[in-house]
Amino acid sequence: MKKLLRIFAAVFIYAGILAGCMAALLLLILMVRFPPLLIAVVLSGWIFSRLRNASDKKSD
């Protein structure tokens, strides 16, 4: 019974990793195909970085 549970858990972990990789690959393909999406992702990362740095400075 314990071995069956381990196999069941391993299958779910594998499926989750596979789904995550597929989502990342799809996002990469979309960013290459539609450059405004790439600009939006880079801009949102830059804004997030600035907000995080501002939050870190405020807490000190």
C-alpha positions, 0 to 999 in steps of 0.5 A: 500500500505504501509503495502504491502511494509513493508511485501515485505521488511520484506521478503527480509530481511528474505531471506537475513538473511537466505542466510547469515546463510546458507553461514556461515553454508556451510563454517563451514562444508567445514572447518571441512571437508577440514582442509587446508581450516580451516588453510587458514581461520585462517592464513588469519585472523592472517595476517589481524589482523597484518596488521590492527595493523601495520596500526593503529601504523603507523597512530599514 
